[in-house]
Amino acid sequence: MVALRLSRKGSKDRPYYKIVAVDSRKRRDGRYIEQIGTYNPMIEGENYTLDLEKADKWLGVGAKPSTTVGSIIKKVRNAG
C-alpha cells in the first residue's frame, strides 16, 4: 500500500520534511516513489508547499495520508 507521509531532512534541532509518496513498508527516511511537497516547521506562517495535482493522483489510487499530511492537504484545499 502507498502512504503519503513526511520524510525528515535537515540537521539536529533544525528539521525540515519532504512530503512523499512511499510504500508503507519502507522506513521513514527510506527510498520514496515521488516527492509531492515540503514542510518546514521552523518557519512561521505558511510553512508548506504541496503539488495538489500529484496528491490527488495518489489519493485517487488508494494512498493513505498520515495525520500531518492530511491536515496540510486540507489547508491547501481551503486556501485555493
Secondary structure, 3 states (H helix, E strand, C coil): CEEEEEEEEEECCEEEEEEEEEECCCCCCCCCCEEEEEECCCCCCCCEEECHHHHHHHHHCCCEECHHHHHHHHHHHHHC
